[in-house]
Amino acid sequence: MEIKIEHLSKTYGNQTVLDDISLHISSGTYGILGGNGAGKTTLLRILASLSEPSSGTVQINGIDIKKKKEIRKMIGYLPQEFSVYPGMSVGSALDYLGILSEIPRNIRKERIRELLKQTHLEQEKNKRFQTLSGGMKCRFGIAQALLNHPGLLILDEPTAGLDQEERARFYRILSELAGDRIILLSTHIDEDIEAVCPRAAVLSGGRMIFEGETSEWGWKKCCS
Ligand SMILES: Nc1ncnc2c1ncn2[C@@H]1O[C@H](COP(=O)(O)OP(=O)(O)OP(=O)(O)O)[C@@H](O)[C@H]1O
């Protein structure tokens, strides 16, 4: 898997929210760190083909993000806010989303079983979505984003509101899921990045102010 972003900018009216971002990302868990309004969601929505660049190019595995149909087959996306029918059980909701994604019944069943295991939600399979804790909802969000077996998993601020224990569990799950795929994790919490991302980009006011290994001395100094 490979993402190539070249001179990407995004403007809304006369406000520039992404300013000349160039970034190459290959397999592994990669962090996008930045405070409120830094441009994280805008960048992730462009990568998920839900929003278009004002200028510049983005390719995922050599395919231009303008080819939305092909791109969407390769990605799983967990937006900041998401919901499913609150009265539906975890298992039924995943099955329903799998039907919408046109995953054949026999494959769907096995994949849902595997995803519930990977996201530590086996015990919650028959519980209604509305009764889940914040951490369980987050793990459900990851499971639904993985239904299509995507090579690129995009997670927009998934740890917001999670307590320490849930956050630790989330880190473990992400480490197990990485493999050959790219996991893009946006967050405003530098601990998230340090726990799971060997590399990261830091955004501030739409500009990329750091890109590189998170073990490098002083990587956090640039964002304080
Ligand atoms: N559809 C839109 N129309 C106009 N301005 C927008 C739109 N979407 C985002 N913005 C602006 O772009 C800037 C970047 O927003 P974005 O949501 O990408 O930041 P973020 O880093 O994800 O921050 P947060 O953590 O607060 O979501 C903000 O100033 C926001 O107001």
The ligand as a Gaussian input file, in Angstrom:
#p B3LYP/6-31G(d) Opt

LIG

0 1
 N      -17.166000      22.481000       4.668000
 C      -16.444000      23.488000       5.185000
 N      -16.692000      24.770000       4.862000
 C      -15.949000      25.781000       5.346000
 N      -14.922000      25.618000       6.198000
 C      -14.625000      24.366000       6.575000
 C      -15.360000      23.231000       6.097000
 N      -14.825000      22.106000       6.624000
 C      -13.814000      22.520000       7.433000
 N      -13.699000      23.871000       7.406000
 C      -12.694000      24.665000       8.124000
 O      -11.431000      24.102000       7.843000
 C      -10.577000      24.197000       8.984000
 C       -9.998000      22.837000       9.264000
 O      -11.041000      21.987000       9.746000
 P      -10.830000      20.423000      10.044000
 O      -12.145000      19.893000      10.505000
 O      -10.178000      19.786000       8.878000
 O       -9.799000      20.481000      11.253000
 P       -9.389000      19.335000      12.267000
 O       -7.909000      19.376000      12.369000
 O      -10.023000      18.055000      11.904000
 O       -9.965000      19.886000      13.623000
 P      -11.041000      19.250000      14.636000
 O      -10.250000      18.393000      15.538000
 O      -11.593000      20.468000      15.320000
 O      -12.045000      18.524000      13.805000
 C      -11.409000      24.781000      10.115000
 O      -11.121000      26.156000      10.216000
 C      -12.828000      24.560000       9.640000
 O      -13.672000      25.569000      10.135000

